[in-house]
Amino acid sequence: MEGLIAQALSPYEREVVLCYLQGMSCREIAEACGTHLKSIANALRRVKCKLR
């Protein structure tokens, strides 16, 4: 099952969701990745859609 999830997500989406699961806020993830808050929110939305 874990392998299927990893295959479904892009490397960026995996990085974002791993940070999120570790308890980081979207703002913290954005700062750590050097990207915009909206990019993190979009990545999490894509992950949720892909894993349905």
N, C-alpha and C positions, 0 to 999 in steps of 0.2 A: 504494500500500500504506500509506504513512504517513497519508494522509487517512482511510482505513478504520479504522486504529487510533485516530486522534484522535476519530472519530465514535463509536467503541464505548465510549470512556472518558468519565467525567464530568470536569468541570474539576478537581475535587479529586483524582481518581485520576491525571489527567495530571500535576498538580503533584507529587504524591507519587512517581510513577514516574520523573519527570525528575530529581528530587533523588536518588533511589536509584541511578539510572544514572550520576550524577555522583560516586558513591562515598560518599554520606552514609549514616550508619547510621540505623536506625529511630529511635533515641533523638535523634539530631541533627535528623532531619526533624520529629519531634514537637515539639521545642523551637522550631524555625524556624517551624512552622505554629501554634504555640500550642495544641496539642491533646495528647491522651493517646497514649502509646505503642501501646496496643491499637488505637486508631483507625487508626494507620499500618499496623500489621500486617494489619488487616481490609481496608484499601484495597489493599494489595499482593496479598492473597489474591484479592480480586475481580478485580484486573487479570489475574492468572494464569489465572483461570477464563474470563474474557472473551476472552483471546487464544489460547486452545487451539484 
